[in-house]
Amino acid sequence: MTKELWINLPVKDLSKSKEFFSKIDFSLHPRHMNSSEMAGLVIGDKKVMVMLFPESAFKGFVGNEIADTTKGTEVLFSIDAASPEEVDEMVRKAVNAGGTVYGELGYKDGWMYGAGFADLDGHRWNVLYMDMEPKNPLLRILFFTNNNKISS
């Protein structure tokens, strides 16, 4: 049975990528802290591992070309946030660290607040706060099923 999942990403400049992700408060795995060959990002309470590899090493693993992130998106990473303010803060930090916003801050469907940013290599990250108990009565009816309890 599978115990863990590692997500591997190619990066153009490993040290700049480590600096970028540190600035947006992602933890670097201590095992790879001083490595010039890889870096491990530990994300969230479940400690999902995203491994960063120089493009040449990554290309050796996959045996084909690396996706051109200026022409398409190979994957979208979605991260939850505890509040709309936390979404704002992460996106602000990403921009200050050199990332770019591709999805503006805002609410969608009245219950989800989020935005999207691209890291230094063009990988797209989506940061979302989901209000699991929408305040609008019509949205509450649409969103919840018979199995969900809504507290007043």
KEGUKOL-106324 format. One record per residue: residue number from 0; residue in three letters; y, z, x of N, C-alpha, C, O in turn. Coordinates in nm, 3 decimals, padded with zeros to 5 digits. Atoms other than C-alpha are relative to their C-alpha. Layout:
N
> NUM;ala;Y;Z;X;Y;Z;X;Y;Z;X;Y;Z;X .
...
//
This chain:
152
> 0;met;-00.119;00.000;00.084;00.000;00.000;00.000;00.125;00.000;00.088;00.130;00.070;00.189 .
> 1;thr;-00.126;00.008;-00.074;00.349;-00.084;00.124;00.075;00.132;-00.010;00.091;00.187;-00.119 .
> 2;lys;-00.075;-00.125;-00.002;00.547;00.223;00.230;00.149;-00.021;00.019;00.230;00.058;-00.029 .
> 3;glu;-00.141;00.024;-00.029;00.873;00.072;00.350;00.031;-00.148;-00.007;-00.058;-00.233;00.001 .
> 4;leu;-00.050;00.137;-00.001;01.082;-00.242;00.329;00.113;-00.007;00.100;00.205;00.075;00.096 .
> 5;trp;-00.109;00.024;-00.093;01.298;-00.371;00.613;00.060;-00.135;-00.035;-00.012;-00.232;-00.057 .
> 6;ile;-00.071;00.125;00.023;01.557;-00.636;00.551;00.060;-00.041;00.134;00.129;00.037;00.198 .
> 7;asn;-00.046;00.047;-00.130;01.635;-00.847;00.858;00.109;-00.104;-00.019;00.096;-00.197;-00.099 .
> 8;leu;-00.113;00.093;00.008;01.966;-01.028;00.906;00.039;-00.051;00.137;00.041;00.024;00.234 .
> 9;pro;-00.052;00.053;-00.125;02.088;-01.262;01.177;00.150;00.029;00.010;00.222;00.023;-00.089 .
> 10;val;-00.143;-00.021;-00.023;02.426;-01.182;01.331;00.041;-00.076;00.127;-00.037;-00.093;00.221 .
> 11;lys;-00.052;00.075;-00.116;02.643;-01.378;01.574;00.031;00.093;00.117;00.005;00.058;00.233 .
> 12;asp;-00.039;-00.094;-00.105;02.767;-01.073;01.767;-00.045;00.140;-00.043;00.018;00.202;-00.129 .
> 13;leu;00.059;-00.128;00.041;02.556;-00.758;01.744;00.097;00.117;00.014;00.105;00.200;-00.076 .
> 14;ser;-00.091;-00.114;-00.017;02.816;-00.519;01.885;00.113;-00.002;-00.103;00.151;00.103;-00.154 .
> 15;lys;-00.105;00.008;00.103;03.088;-00.647;01.648;-00.056;00.036;-00.137;00.012;00.100;-00.217 .
> 16;ser;00.062;-00.033;00.130;02.847;-00.619;01.353;-00.025;00.150;-00.010;-00.003;00.208;-00.117 .
> 17;lys;00.021;-00.144;00.002;02.756;-00.262;01.448;00.132;00.072;-00.027;00.138;00.167;-00.104 .
> 18;glu;-00.132;-00.059;00.020;03.126;-00.178;01.465;00.046;-00.018;-00.145;00.098;00.075;-00.206 .
> 19;phe;-00.039;00.030;00.138;03.192;-00.346;01.127;-00.069;00.097;-00.097;-00.003;00.161;-00.178 .
> 20;phe;00.074;-00.083;00.095;02.916;-00.157;00.945;00.027;00.149;00.019;00.022;00.225;-00.078 .
> 21;ser;-00.041;-00.140;-00.023;03.013;00.173;01.108;00.132;00.030;-00.071;00.150;00.139;-00.126 .
> 22;lys;-00.132;-00.019;00.063;03.367;00.125;00.975;-00.009;00.008;-00.152;00.082;00.061;-00.216 .
> 23;ile;00.013;-00.012;00.146;03.237;00.092;00.619;-00.100;00.112;-00.035;-00.154;00.117;-00.146 .
> 24;asp;00.078;-00.123;00.017;03.037;00.415;00.664;-00.150;-00.020;-00.018;-00.216;00.065;-00.078 .
> 25;phe;00.145;00.014;-00.004;02.686;00.271;00.700;-00.047;00.074;00.126;00.018;00.070;00.230 .
> 26;ser;00.055;-00.073;-00.113;02.471;00.485;00.928;-00.082;-00.094;00.088;-00.158;-00.177;00.039 .
> 27;leu;00.082;00.074;-00.095;02.323;00.333;01.241;-00.120;00.086;00.036;-00.106;00.205;00.065 .
> 28;his;00.121;-00.074;-00.035;01.964;00.433;01.309;00.008;00.040;00.148;00.037;-00.044;00.233 .
> 29;pro;-00.014;-00.047;-00.138;01.961;00.647;01.626;-00.092;-00.074;00.098;-00.058;-00.088;00.215 .
> 30;arg;00.095;00.069;-00.088;01.660;00.457;01.766;00.061;-00.125;00.063;00.025;-00.163;00.175 .
> 31;his;-00.057;00.126;-00.047;01.871;00.142;01.804;00.146;00.013;00.043;00.213;-00.087;00.067 .
> 32;met;-00.142;-00.025;-00.023;02.207;00.301;01.880;00.054;-00.074;00.122;00.163;-00.131;00.117 .
> 33;asn;-00.050;00.060;-00.124;02.237;00.168;02.235;-00.068;-00.132;00.033;-00.057;-00.182;00.145 .
> 34;ser;00.072;00.124;-00.023;02.027;-00.145;02.195;00.093;-00.122;-00.007;00.183;-00.127;-00.091 .
> 35;ser;-00.073;00.127;00.007;02.169;-00.489;02.268;-00.085;-00.108;-00.066;-00.044;-00.224;-00.075 .
> 36;glu;00.094;00.095;00.059;01.870;-00.653;02.096;-00.014;00.015;-00.150;-00.059;-00.077;-00.217 .
> 37;met;00.012;-00.024;00.144;01.883;-00.499;01.747;00.080;00.122;-00.039;00.116;00.205;00.045 .
> 38;ala;-00.063;-00.120;00.056;02.052;-00.248;01.523;-00.061;00.024;-00.136;-00.092;-00.070;-00.209 .
> 39;gly;00.051;-00.037;00.131;01.923;-00.062;01.222;00.107;00.070;-00.080;00.165;00.169;-00.034 .
> 40;leu;-00.092;-00.066;00.092;02.149;00.023;00.930;-00.083;00.078;-00.099;-00.178;00.025;-00.158 .
> 41;val;00.070;-00.082;00.097;02.028;00.309;00.714;00.093;00.015;-00.119;00.202;00.071;-00.109 .
> 42;ile;-00.089;00.009;00.116;02.165;00.263;00.364;-00.055;00.079;-00.118;-00.170;00.062;-00.158 .
> 43;gly;00.029;-00.070;00.124;02.166;00.499;00.069;-00.095;00.119;00.013;-00.151;00.145;00.119 .
> 44;asp;00.086;-00.118;00.005;01.970;00.806;-00.035;-00.146;-00.034;00.028;-00.221;00.048;00.080 .
> 45;lys;00.139;00.043;-00.022;01.644;00.608;-00.020;-00.020;-00.054;00.141;-00.131;-00.092;00.179 .
> 46;lys;00.004;00.040;-00.142;01.727;00.512;00.340;-00.062;-00.138;00.021;-00.153;-00.155;00.102 .
> 47;val;00.041;00.138;-00.018;01.675;00.139;00.306;00.047;-00.045;00.138;00.161;-00.018;00.178 .
> 48;met;-00.032;00.044;-00.135;01.667;-00.018;00.652;00.035;-00.148;00.000;-00.045;-00.233;-00.041 .
> 49;val;-00.042;00.138;-00.023;01.866;-00.334;00.720;00.011;-00.017;00.149;00.091;00.049;00.215 .
> 50;met;00.003;00.024;-00.143;01.792;-00.465;01.066;00.090;-00.118;00.034;00.083;-00.222;-00.031 .
> 51;leu;-00.087;00.106;-00.048;02.052;-00.674;01.249;-00.055;-00.052;00.132;-00.082;00.025;00.224 .
> 52;phe;00.052;00.062;-00.121;01.929;-00.920;01.511;00.093;-00.113;00.042;00.147;-00.184;-00.043 .
> 53;pro;-00.074;00.117;-00.045;02.116;-01.168;01.729;-00.068;-00.126;-00.056;-00.190;-00.130;-00.072 .
> 54;glu;00.054;00.121;00.062;02.074;-01.516;01.582;-00.118;-00.059;00.076;-00.214;-00.104;00.014 .
> 55;ser;00.109;00.060;-00.078;01.852;-01.635;01.868;-00.132;00.075;-00.023;-00.236;00.012;-00.037 .
> 56;ala;00.120;-00.079;00.026;01.604;-01.349;01.815;-00.049;-00.022;-00.142;-00.169;-00.039;-00.165 .
> 57;phe;00.036;00.020;00.140;01.611;-01.391;01.437;-00.068;-00.136;-00.019;-00.169;-00.147;-00.088 .
> 58;lys;00.055;00.135;00.012;01.546;-01.764;01.467;-00.143;-00.004;00.055;-00.227;-00.076;00.001 .
> 59;gly;00.135;-00.008;-00.053;01.240;-01.685;01.679;-00.098;00.063;-00.097;-00.216;00.027;-00.098 .
> 60;phe;00.087;-00.065;00.099;01.101;-01.462;01.402;-00.034;-00.094;-00.114;-00.150;-00.104;-00.156 .
> 61;val;00.020;00.078;00.123;01.149;-01.704;01.114;-00.051;-00.142;00.025;-00.106;-00.203;-00.065 .
> 62;gly;00.052;00.131;-00.033;01.064;-02.028;01.292;00.067;-00.118;-00.068;00.011;-00.227;-00.072 .
> 63;asn;-00.078;00.110;00.057;01.328;-02.234;01.114;00.148;00.030;00.015;00.186;00.129;00.078 .
> 64;glu;-00.145;-00.015;-00.015;01.704;-02.273;01.087;00.052;00.121;-00.078;-00.005;00.161;-00.179 .
> 65;ile;-00.070;-00.110;00.068;01.933;-01.988;00.990;00.093;-00.059;-00.104;00.158;-00.161;-00.079 .
> 66;ala;-00.087;00.048;00.108;02.119;-02.031;00.662;00.146;00.000;00.046;00.191;00.092;00.114 .
> 67;asp;-00.143;00.010;-00.029;02.480;-02.145;00.699;00.074;00.069;-00.113;00.087;00.013;-00.222 .
> 68;thr;-00.064;-00.079;00.105;02.667;-01.877;00.506;00.136;-00.055;-00.043;00.194;-00.007;-00.140 .
> 69;thr;-00.125;00.064;00.044;02.980;-02.095;00.491;-00.028;-00.103;-00.109;00.064;-00.148;-00.177 .
> 70;lys;00.036;00.103;00.098;02.789;-02.340;00.269;-00.085;00.053;-00.115;-00.096;-00.012;-00.218 .
> 71;gly;00.085;-00.055;00.106;02.562;-02.116;00.065;-00.032;00.145;00.028;-00.005;00.197;00.136 .
> 72;thr;00.036;-00.141;-00.010;02.436;-01.765;00.004;-00.151;00.012;00.002;-00.219;-00.036;-00.090 .
> 73;glu;00.144;-00.015;-00.009;02.088;-01.675;00.118;-00.051;00.123;-00.073;-00.167;00.128;-00.114 .
> 74;val;00.038;-00.124;00.067;02.087;-01.328;-00.038;00.128;00.074;-00.040;00.233;00.057;00.022 .
> 75;leu;-00.112;-00.085;00.042;02.318;-01.088;-00.224;-00.050;00.144;00.002;-00.144;00.179;-00.069 .
> 76;phe;00.035;-00.141;-00.007;02.297;-00.721;-00.133;00.087;00.075;-00.099;00.209;00.063;-00.097 .
> 77;ser;-00.075;-00.078;00.099;02.397;-00.490;-00.418;-00.015;00.148;00.032;-00.125;00.199;00.052 .
> 78;ile;-00.006;-00.142;-00.033;02.502;-00.132;-00.350;00.066;00.073;-00.115;00.167;00.027;-00.169 .
> 79;asp;-00.063;-00.077;00.106;02.574;00.131;-00.610;00.107;00.091;00.057;00.105;00.127;00.174 .
> 80;ala;-00.108;-00.092;-00.036;02.881;00.350;-00.602;00.007;00.109;-00.106;-00.033;00.088;-00.220 .
> 81;ala;-00.008;-00.114;00.091;02.947;00.689;-00.761;00.120;-00.007;-00.094;00.125;00.065;-00.194 .
> 82;ser;-00.121;00.009;00.082;03.285;00.586;-00.905;00.072;-00.131;00.031;00.045;-00.195;00.132 .
> 83;pro;-00.081;00.118;-00.031;03.530;00.297;-00.932;00.081;00.020;00.129;00.103;-00.075;00.204 .
> 84;glu;-00.078;-00.028;-00.121;03.733;00.467;-00.657;-00.085;-00.021;00.125;-00.034;-00.066;00.228 .
> 85;glu;00.089;00.021;-00.114;03.431;00.456;-00.426;-00.019;-00.150;00.026;-00.028;-00.192;00.141 .
> 86;val;00.006;00.146;-00.015;03.401;00.081;-00.492;00.125;-00.048;00.074;00.116;-00.121;00.173 .
> 87;asp;-00.128;00.039;-00.061;03.770;00.037;-00.406;00.002;00.034;00.149;00.043;-00.046;00.232 .
> 88;glu;-00.003;-00.048;-00.138;03.730;00.241;-00.088;-00.091;-00.084;00.091;-00.050;-00.121;00.201 .
> 89;met;00.090;00.077;-00.084;03.428;00.050;00.042;00.054;-00.141;00.024;00.046;-00.192;00.135 .
> 90;val;-00.055;00.134;-00.015;03.591;-00.287;-00.022;00.122;00.002;00.092;00.139;-00.087;00.175 .
> 91;arg;-00.116;-00.015;-00.089;03.913;-00.168;00.145;-00.045;00.013;00.145;00.010;-00.051;00.234 .
> 92;lys;00.051;-00.020;-00.136;03.716;-00.052;00.449;-00.060;-00.130;00.055;-00.041;-00.162;00.172 .
> 93;ala;00.059;00.127;-00.044;03.526;-00.384;00.463;00.108;-00.099;00.043;00.095;-00.165;00.146 .
> 94;val;-00.110;00.090;-00.033;03.851;-00.582;00.461;00.069;00.045;00.129;00.100;-00.037;00.215 .
> 95;asn;-00.065;-00.053;-00.121;04.009;-00.354;00.723;-00.086;-00.020;00.125;-00.034;-00.027;00.236 .
> 96;ala;00.092;00.020;-00.112;03.699;-00.403;00.941;-00.021;-00.148;00.032;-00.093;-00.181;00.126 .
> 97;gly;00.010;00.143;-00.029;03.731;-00.782;00.925;-00.077;-00.081;-00.101;-00.091;-00.203;-00.085 .
> 98;gly;00.071;00.072;00.105;03.531;-00.871;00.615;00.096;-00.070;-00.094;00.218;-00.054;-00.083 .
> 99;thr;-00.082;00.070;00.099;03.655;-01.089;00.330;-00.052;00.029;-00.140;-00.171;00.049;-00.160 .
> 100;val;00.036;-00.023;00.140;03.658;-01.036;-00.046;-00.031;-00.135;-00.064;00.049;-00.228;-00.056 .
> 101;tyr;00.033;00.122;00.075;03.478;-01.304;-00.249;-00.002;00.026;-00.150;00.005;-00.068;-00.229 .
> 102;gly;-00.002;-00.037;00.141;03.469;-01.116;-00.581;00.100;00.113;-00.019;00.080;00.223;00.032 .
> 103;glu;-00.109;-00.098;00.015;03.783;-00.932;-00.687;-00.045;00.126;-00.074;-00.136;00.122;-00.157 .
> 104;leu;00.025;-00.127;00.066;03.779;-00.569;-00.797;00.026;-00.012;-00.149;00.122;-00.077;-00.191 .
> 105;gly;-00.025;00.000;00.143;03.745;-00.520;-01.170;-00.121;00.037;-00.082;-00.232;00.052;-00.030 .
> 106;tyr;00.106;-00.032;00.096;03.542;-00.434;-01.478;-00.064;-00.126;-00.054;00.002;-00.229;-00.068 .
> 107;lys;00.073;00.108;00.066;03.277;-00.659;-01.627;-00.072;00.061;-00.119;-00.141;00.162;-00.106 .
> 108;asp;00.065;-00.043;00.124;03.156;-00.616;-01.983;00.037;00.142;-00.041;-00.033;00.202;-00.123 .
> 109;gly;-00.049;-00.130;00.043;03.349;-00.289;-02.014;-00.073;00.120;00.057;-00.031;00.233;00.032 .
> 110;trp;00.077;-00.115;-00.049;03.091;-00.073;-01.834;-00.037;-00.009;00.149;-00.089;00.086;00.207 .
> 111;met;00.035;00.016;-00.141;03.045;-00.212;-01.484;00.125;-00.038;00.078;00.195;-00.133;00.043 .
> 112;tyr;-00.115;00.024;-00.085;03.312;-00.199;-01.215;-00.052;-00.038;00.138;-00.143;00.027;00.191 .
> 113;gly;00.049;00.038;-00.131;03.268;-00.378;-00.888;00.084;-00.105;00.068;00.189;-00.146;00.019 .
> 114;ala;-00.063;00.104;-00.080;03.365;-00.628;-00.625;-00.102;-00.047;00.101;-00.207;00.014;00.120 .
> 115;gly;00.089;00.051;-00.102;03.207;-00.838;-00.356;00.075;-00.029;00.128;00.189;-00.076;00.126 .
> 116;phe;-00.060;00.034;-00.130;03.277;-00.872;00.014;-00.105;-00.069;00.086;-00.225;-00.052;00.067 .
> 117;ala;00.087;00.063;-00.099;03.134;-01.081;00.294;00.024;00.069;00.134;00.137;00.099;00.171 .
> 118;asp;-00.013;-00.062;-00.132;03.062;-00.925;00.633;00.042;-00.105;00.103;00.075;-00.218;00.067 .
> 119;leu;-00.048;00.090;-00.105;03.153;-01.083;00.967;-00.081;-00.129;00.013;-00.030;-00.229;00.062 .
> 120;asp;00.086;00.117;-00.008;02.860;-01.326;00.943;-00.013;-00.074;-00.133;-00.093;-00.166;-00.145 .
> 121;gly;00.001;00.068;00.129;02.924;-01.426;00.582;-00.106;00.049;-00.097;-00.120;-00.007;-00.206 .
> 122;his;00.098;-00.057;00.093;02.642;-01.217;00.429;00.078;00.070;-00.111;00.175;00.141;-00.085 .
> 123;arg;-00.074;-00.053;00.115;02.749;-01.114;00.081;-00.056;00.133;-00.049;-00.177;00.152;-00.064 .
> 124;trp;00.031;-00.136;00.045;02.756;-00.754;-00.037;00.077;00.024;-00.130;00.196;-00.006;-00.139 .
> 125;asn;-00.055;-00.028;00.131;02.820;-00.649;-00.397;00.002;00.152;-00.017;-00.102;00.216;-00.001 .
> 126;val;-00.010;-00.145;00.019;02.944;-00.293;-00.464;00.031;00.025;-00.146;00.128;-00.027;-00.199 .
> 127;leu;-00.010;-00.018;00.145;02.900;-00.169;-00.821;-00.003;00.146;-00.041;-00.080;00.226;00.011 .
> 128;tyr;00.008;-00.127;00.072;02.976;00.136;-01.028;-00.038;-00.036;-00.143;00.029;-00.116;-00.208 .
> 129;met;00.045;00.028;00.136;02.785;00.133;-01.355;00.012;00.125;-00.085;-00.052;00.227;-00.059 .
> 130;asp;-00.018;-00.109;00.095;02.900;00.359;-01.636;-00.113;-00.012;-00.101;-00.107;-00.094;-00.193 .
> 131;met;00.119;00.013;00.083;02.566;00.416;-01.802;00.017;00.049;-00.143;-00.075;00.038;-00.224 .
> 132;glu;-00.032;-00.037;00.137;02.731;00.554;-02.113;00.136;-00.058;-00.036;00.237;00.012;-00.033 .
> 133;pro;-00.127;00.065;00.032;02.997;00.301;-02.215;00.076;00.076;-00.109;00.018;00.129;-00.203 .
> 134;lys;-00.085;-00.073;00.095;03.289;00.453;-02.403;00.023;-00.079;-00.129;00.042;-00.020;-00.236 .
> 135;asn;-00.020;00.085;00.117;03.329;00.158;-02.639;-00.124;00.007;-00.089;-00.233;-00.025;-00.043 .
> 136;pro;00.116;-00.013;00.089;03.103;00.219;-02.946;-00.082;-00.129;-00.014;-00.205;-00.123;-00.021 .
> 137;leu;00.076;00.125;00.012;03.010;-00.149;-02.975;-00.083;-00.027;00.126;-00.196;-00.074;00.117 .
> 138;leu;00.075;00.017;-00.124;02.909;-00.164;-02.610;-00.116;00.098;00.007;-00.223;00.065;00.059 .
> 139;arg;00.108;-00.099;00.001;02.705;00.152;-02.655;-00.117;-00.051;-00.082;-00.232;-00.036;-00.041 .
> 140;ile;00.106;00.054;00.086;02.510;-00.013;-02.937;-00.072;-00.113;00.071;-00.195;-00.119;00.068 .
> 141;leu;00.061;00.113;-00.068;02.452;-00.329;-02.736;-00.077;00.041;00.125;-00.181;-00.017;00.156 .
> 142;phe;00.055;-00.036;-00.129;02.369;-00.154;-02.411;-00.126;00.085;-00.009;-00.220;00.065;00.068 .
> 143;phe;00.112;-00.095;00.006;02.129;00.120;-02.520;-00.106;-00.045;-00.099;-00.076;-00.104;-00.203 .
> 144;thr;00.113;00.030;00.088;01.785;00.075;-02.673;-00.040;00.127;-00.073;00.019;00.233;-00.050 .
> 145;asn;00.048;-00.115;00.076;01.599;00.308;-02.907;-00.052;00.112;00.092;-00.049;00.230;00.055 .
> 146;asn;00.060;-00.099;-00.090;01.439;00.482;-02.608;00.103;00.079;00.079;00.068;00.180;00.141 .
> 147;asn;-00.103;-00.070;-00.077;01.768;00.590;-02.454;00.073;00.098;-00.090;00.105;00.069;-00.205 .
> 148;lys;-00.077;-00.102;00.072;01.945;00.906;-02.561;00.144;-00.007;00.049;00.170;-00.018;00.168 .
> 149;ile;-00.141;00.000;-00.035;02.323;00.906;-02.571;00.055;00.137;-00.033;00.044;00.184;-00.147 .
> 150;ser;-00.062;-00.129;00.026;02.500;01.236;-02.532;00.143;-00.023;-00.043;00.208;-00.117;00.005 .
> 151;ser;-00.138;00.015;00.048;02.830;01.280;-02.711;00.092;00.088;00.073;00.212;00.088;00.045 .
//
